[in-house]
Amino acid sequence: MSEKQELIQKMLRLQKKFIDYEHKNGVNPDDYFAPEAGHTLDGFREEYDKLANQLVDLAHSEKGSSR
C-alpha cells in the first residue's frame, strides 16, 4: 500500500470513529474544539489535520508544486 493510501485509510478510520461517537453521544462543540484530557475526541482534530496536511504535501511533491 502506498503512503498516500495508508494516510487515507488512517483518515477514514478517524472519521468512522468520530461518526460512531457522534451517533451514540452527539457532539458538543466544547468536546470537539476543546476536549478535556482523556476524552474520546481529545487530539482528534490535531491528528486528522496532521494526516490531511501530510497527504496534501505528498500530492504536491508528486506534482512538483508547493503550497
N, CA, C and O atoms as a MOPAC input file, in Angstrom:
PM7 MOZYME 1SCF
protein

 N      0.85000 1    -1.16500 1     0.00000 1
 C      0.00000 1     0.00000 1     0.00000 1
 C      0.90300 1     1.23700 1     0.00000 1
 O      1.89600 1     1.29400 1     0.72500 1
 N      0.54500 1     2.21600 1    -0.81700 1
 C      1.35300 1     3.42800 1    -0.89700 1
 C      1.15800 1     4.27500 1     0.35900 1
 O      0.20600 1     4.08500 1     1.11600 1
 N      2.06900 1     5.20000 1     0.55700 1
 C      1.97600 1     6.09400 1     1.71600 1
 C      0.68000 1     6.90200 1     1.68000 1
 O      0.03300 1     7.09700 1     2.70900 1
 N      0.30500 1     7.37000 1     0.48600 1
 C     -0.94900 1     8.12000 1     0.35900 1
 C     -2.13700 1     7.25000 1     0.75700 1
 O     -3.02500 1     7.70900 1     1.47500 1
 N     -2.16200 1     6.02000 1     0.30500 1
 C     -3.26900 1     5.12800 1     0.64300 1
 C     -3.32600 1     4.85800 1     2.14300 1
 O     -4.40900 1     4.77900 1     2.72200 1
 N     -2.16000 1     4.71700 1     2.76900 1
 C     -2.12100 1     4.49800 1     4.21600 1
 C     -2.68500 1     5.71000 1     4.95900 1
 O     -3.45100 1     5.56000 1     5.91100 1
 N     -2.30300 1     6.90900 1     4.51900 1
 C     -2.81300 1     8.12600 1     5.14600 1
 C     -4.32700 1     8.21600 1     4.98900 1
 O     -5.03400 1     8.55500 1     5.93700 1
 N     -4.81600 1     7.91600 1     3.80700 1
 C     -6.25000 1     7.95500 1     3.55400 1
 C     -6.97400 1     6.93400 1     4.43200 1
 O     -8.03400 1     7.23900 1     4.97800 1
 N     -6.42500 1     5.74200 1     4.57400 1
 C     -7.04100 1     4.72200 1     5.42400 1
 C     -7.09100 1     5.17000 1     6.88300 1
 O     -8.09100 1     4.95000 1     7.56800 1
 N     -6.01000 1     5.80100 1     7.36200 1
 C     -5.99900 1     6.32300 1     8.72800 1
 C     -7.06200 1     7.40000 1     8.89900 1
 O     -7.76000 1     7.43600 1     9.91300 1
 N     -7.18300 1     8.27800 1     7.90400 1
 C     -8.18500 1     9.34400 1     7.97000 1
 C     -9.59500 1     8.75700 1     7.98500 1
 O    -10.46000 1     9.23500 1     8.72000 1
 N     -9.82500 1     7.74000 1     7.19100 1
 C    -11.13900 1     7.09800 1     7.16100 1
 C    -11.45800 1     6.42700 1     8.49200 1
 O    -12.60200 1     6.46400 1     8.94500 1
 N    -10.45700 1     5.81400 1     9.12400 1
 C    -10.67500 1     5.20100 1    10.44100 1
 C    -11.03900 1     6.26800 1    11.47100 1
 O    -11.93300 1     6.06700 1    12.29300 1
 N    -10.33900 1     7.41000 1    11.42000 1
 C    -10.66200 1     8.50600 1    12.33900 1
 C    -12.07400 1     9.02900 1    12.09600 1
 O    -12.81200 1     9.29900 1    13.04300 1
 N    -12.44600 1     9.17100 1    10.83500 1
 C    -13.79400 1     9.64300 1    10.51000 1
 C    -14.84900 1     8.67400 1    11.04400 1
 O    -15.86100 1     9.09400 1    11.60500 1
 N    -14.60500 1     7.37700 1    10.86500 1
 C    -15.55900 1     6.37600 1    11.35300 1
 C    -15.67900 1     6.44800 1    12.86600 1
 O    -16.77900 1     6.37900 1    13.41500 1
 N    -14.54600 1     6.58800 1    13.53600 1
 C    -14.55100 1     6.69400 1    14.99200 1
 C    -15.36200 1     7.92200 1    15.42400 1
 O    -16.15200 1     7.84300 1    16.36500 1
 N    -15.17000 1     9.04200 1    14.74700 1
 C    -15.90600 1    10.25900 1    15.07000 1
 C    -17.40700 1    10.07400 1    14.83300 1
 O    -18.22300 1    10.43100 1    15.68200 1
 N    -17.76000 1     9.52100 1    13.69000 1
 C    -19.16900 1     9.32800 1    13.35000 1
 C    -19.83800 1     8.38200 1    14.34300 1
 O    -20.96400 1     8.63200 1    14.77500 1
 N    -19.15400 1     7.29900 1    14.70700 1
 C    -19.70400 1     6.37100 1    15.69800 1
 C    -19.94500 1     7.09200 1    17.02400 1
 O    -20.99000 1     6.91600 1    17.65100 1
 N    -18.97200 1     7.90400 1    17.44700 1
 C    -19.12200 1     8.65500 1    18.69600 1
 C    -20.29700 1     9.62400 1    18.58800 1
 O    -21.11600 1     9.72200 1    19.50200 1
 N    -20.37300 1    10.33200 1    17.47500 1
 C    -21.44600 1    11.30900 1    17.27200 1
 C    -22.82300 1    10.65200 1    17.31800 1
 O    -23.74600 1    11.18600 1    17.93400 1
 N    -22.96400 1     9.51000 1    16.67500 1
 C    -24.26100 1     8.81800 1    16.66500 1
 C    -24.66300 1     8.35000 1    18.05800 1
 O    -25.84600 1     8.36100 1    18.39800 1
 N    -23.70400 1     7.94600 1    18.85500 1
 C    -24.00400 1     7.44100 1    20.19200 1
 C    -24.21000 1     8.56200 1    21.20600 1
 O    -25.04400 1     8.44700 1    22.10300 1
 N    -23.44100 1     9.65600 1    21.05900 1
 C    -23.40500 1    10.67300 1    22.10800 1
 C    -23.78100 1    12.07900 1    21.67400 1
 O    -24.00100 1    12.95400 1    22.51100 1
 N    -23.85600 1    12.29600 1    20.37300 1
 C    -23.95200 1    13.67000 1    19.91300 1
 C    -22.58900 1    14.32200 1    20.09900 1
 O    -21.70200 1    13.73800 1    20.72100 1
 N    -22.41700 1    15.51400 1    19.57100 1
 C    -21.12600 1    16.17600 1    19.73100 1
 C    -21.36100 1    17.59400 1    20.22800 1
 O    -21.97100 1    18.41900 1    19.54900 1
 N    -20.87300 1    17.84700 1    21.39900 1
 C    -20.88600 1    19.16700 1    21.98200 1
 C    -19.71200 1    19.93900 1    21.38500 1
 O    -18.60300 1    19.40800 1    21.34000 1
 N    -19.91800 1    21.17100 1    20.92600 1
 C    -18.80200 1    21.93800 1    20.34900 1
 C    -17.59100 1    22.03100 1    21.27600 1
 O    -16.45200 1    22.00700 1    20.81000 1
 N    -17.82800 1    22.13800 1    22.58800 1
 C    -16.69800 1    22.18200 1    23.52200 1
 C    -15.88700 1    20.89200 1    23.46400 1
 O    -14.65800 1    20.92400 1    23.53200 1
 N    -16.57100 1    19.76400 1    23.33900 1
 C    -15.87000 1    18.47600 1    23.26400 1
 C    -15.10000 1    18.34300 1    21.95800 1
 O    -14.06500 1    17.67900 1    21.91200 1
 N    -15.59200 1    18.96300 1    20.90900 1
 C    -14.92500 1    18.88100 1    19.61500 1
 C    -13.73100 1    19.83500 1    19.54600 1
 O    -12.64400 1    19.44500 1    19.12000 1
 N    -13.93400 1    21.07700 1    19.96400 1
 C    -12.88800 1    22.08000 1    19.82400 1
 C    -11.93100 1    22.15300 1    20.99700 1
 O    -10.77900 1    22.55000 1    20.82300 1
 N    -12.37600 1    21.78100 1    22.18700 1
 C    -11.51400 1    21.84600 1    23.37300 1
 C    -11.84500 1    20.70500 1    24.32800 1
 O    -12.28000 1    20.94500 1    25.45400 1
 N    -11.63900 1    19.46600 1    23.88500 1
 C    -11.98400 1    18.33900 1    24.75300 1
 C    -11.04600 1    18.24500 1    25.96200 1
 O     -9.87600 1    18.62300 1    25.89300 1
 N    -11.57900 1    17.74300 1    27.04500 1
 C    -10.75600 1    17.51800 1    28.22400 1
 C     -9.79900 1    16.36200 1    27.96200 1
 O    -10.06800 1    15.49900 1    27.12700 1
 N     -8.69500 1    16.35300 1    28.67200 1
 C     -7.72400 1    15.26900 1    28.53900 1
 C     -8.40700 1    13.93300 1    28.79400 1
 O     -9.14600 1    13.77600 1    29.76600 1
 N     -8.15500 1    12.98300 1    27.91900 1
 C     -8.72900 1    11.65300 1    28.06500 1
 C    -10.07500 1    11.46600 1    27.38600 1
 O    -10.55600 1    10.34000 1    27.25800 1
 N    -10.68800 1    12.56200 1    26.94800 1
 C    -11.96200 1    12.48700 1    26.23200 1
 C    -11.74300 1    11.73900 1    24.92500 1
 O    -10.64900 1    11.78100 1    24.36200 1
 N    -12.76700 1    11.05800 1    24.44200 1
 C    -12.67600 1    10.30200 1    23.18800 1
 C    -12.18700 1    11.18500 1    22.04100 1
 O    -11.46300 1    10.71500 1    21.16300 1
 N    -12.57400 1    12.45300 1    22.04300 1
 C    -12.18600 1    13.35000 1    20.95000 1
 C    -10.89600 1    14.12600 1    21.23100 1
 O    -10.48800 1    14.96500 1    20.42800 1
 N    -10.26400 1    13.85000 1    22.35500 1
 C     -9.00600 1    14.51800 1    22.69400 1
 C     -7.95200 1    14.17900 1    21.64700 1
 O     -7.59500 1    13.01400 1    21.46900 1
 N     -7.45900 1    15.19500 1    20.96100 1
 C     -6.43100 1    15.00500 1    19.94200 1
 C     -6.96400 1    14.65500 1    18.56300 1
 O     -6.19600 1    14.56100 1    17.60500 1
 N     -8.28000 1    14.46200 1    18.45400 1
 C     -8.85600 1    14.04900 1    17.17100 1
 C     -8.57500 1    15.05600 1    16.06200 1
 O     -8.05400 1    14.69500 1    15.00700 1
 N     -8.92300 1    16.32200 1    16.30200 1
 C     -8.76000 1    17.33700 1    15.25200 1
 C     -7.30100 1    17.49800 1    14.86700 1
 O     -6.98300 1    17.63600 1    13.68500 1
 N     -6.41200 1    17.48100 1    15.84600 1
 C     -4.98900 1    17.63600 1    15.56600 1
 C     -4.45000 1    16.47400 1    14.74000 1
 O     -3.69400 1    16.67700 1    13.79000 1
 N     -4.83800 1    15.26800 1    15.10300 1
 C     -4.37700 1    14.08400 1    14.36600 1
 C     -4.90600 1    14.08500 1    12.93100 1
 O     -4.16800 1    13.80600 1    11.98600 1
 N     -6.19100 1    14.40200 1    12.78300 1
 C     -6.78800 1    14.41100 1    11.44900 1
 C     -6.13200 1    15.49500 1    10.58500 1
 O     -5.83600 1    15.26800 1     9.41200 1
 N     -5.90900 1    16.66500 1    11.17200 1
 C     -5.26600 1    17.77200 1    10.45700 1
 C     -3.85100 1    17.39700 1    10.03200 1
 O     -3.42900 1    17.70400 1     8.91700 1
 N     -3.12100 1    16.73300 1    10.92500 1
 C     -1.75600 1    16.30300 1    10.61300 1
 C     -1.75000 1    15.34000 1     9.42200 1
 O     -0.93900 1    15.48400 1     8.50700 1
 N     -2.64700 1    14.36900 1     9.43900 1
 C     -2.72600 1    13.40300 1     8.34200 1
 C     -3.11700 1    14.09000 1     7.03200 1
 O     -2.54900 1    13.79700 1     5.97900 1
 N     -4.08600 1    15.00100 1     7.10000 1
 C     -4.53100 1    15.70900 1     5.89800 1
 C     -3.39600 1    16.54100 1     5.31200 1
 O     -3.21600 1    16.57300 1     4.09500 1
 N     -2.63600 1    17.20800 1     6.15900 1
 C     -1.50600 1    18.00300 1     5.66800 1
 C     -0.41400 1    17.13000 1     5.06200 1
 O      0.19600 1    17.50600 1     4.06100 1
 N     -0.16400 1    15.97500 1     5.65700 1
 C      0.80800 1    15.04400 1     5.08100 1
 C      0.35900 1    14.60000 1     3.69400 1
 O      1.16800 1    14.50300 1     2.77200 1
 N     -0.92200 1    14.33400 1     3.55600 1
 C     -1.47500 1    13.90400 1     2.27000 1
 C     -1.33400 1    15.00600 1     1.21900 1
 O     -0.94600 1    14.74200 1     0.08100 1
 N     -1.64800 1    16.22300 1     1.60500 1
 C     -1.50800 1    17.36400 1     0.68600 1
 C     -0.03900 1    17.53800 1     0.28900 1
 O      0.26400 1    17.76600 1    -0.88200 1
 N      0.86500 1    17.43300 1     1.25600 1
 C      2.29100 1    17.57600 1     0.95800 1
 C      2.77400 1    16.50200 1    -0.01400 1
 O      3.56000 1    16.78800 1    -0.91700 1
 N      2.30500 1    15.27000 1     0.16900 1
 C      2.66900 1    14.19300 1    -0.75200 1
 C      2.16700 1    14.48000 1    -2.16600 1
 O      2.89400 1    14.29600 1    -3.14100 1
 N      0.93400 1    14.92700 1    -2.26400 1
 C      0.36200 1    15.24700 1    -3.56900 1
 C      1.14900 1    16.37000 1    -4.24300 1
 O      1.40400 1    16.31200 1    -5.44600 1
 N      1.53100 1    17.38500 1    -3.48000 1
 C      2.31200 1    18.48400 1    -4.05200 1
 C      3.68200 1    18.00300 1    -4.51000 1
 O      4.16200 1    18.40200 1    -5.57100 1
 N      4.31000 1    17.14400 1    -3.71000 1
 C      5.64100 1    16.65900 1    -4.10100 1
 C      5.57100 1    15.79500 1    -5.35000 1
 O      6.48800 1    15.81400 1    -6.17100 1
 N      4.49100 1    15.03900 1    -5.50100 1
 C      4.33400 1    14.23400 1    -6.71700 1
 C      4.18600 1    15.10100 1    -7.96600 1
 O      4.66600 1    14.74500 1    -9.04200 1
 N      3.52700 1    16.22500 1    -7.81200 1
 C      3.28600 1    17.12100 1    -8.94600 1
 C      4.37600 1    18.16000 1    -9.10200 1
 O      4.38900 1    18.90800 1   -10.07900 1
 N      5.29700 1    18.21300 1    -8.14000 1
 C      6.38200 1    19.18300 1    -8.23400 1
 C      5.93000 1    20.59900 1    -7.93600 1
 O      6.56500 1    21.55800 1    -8.37500 1
 N      4.85800 1    20.74000 1    -7.20800 1
 C      4.37200 1    22.07200 1    -6.84200 1
 C      4.56100 1    22.27300 1    -5.34500 1
 O      4.99400 1    21.36900 1    -4.63000 1
 N      4.23400 1    23.45500 1    -4.89300 1
 C      4.29000 1    23.70500 1    -3.45200 1
 C      3.06700 1    24.50000 1    -3.05000 1
 O      2.39000 1    25.11100 1    -3.87700 1
 N      2.80600 1    24.47300 1    -1.76500 1
 C      1.65400 1    25.23300 1    -1.30800 1
 C      2.08000 1    26.44800 1    -0.57400 1
 O      1.23700 1    27.21700 1    -0.11200 1

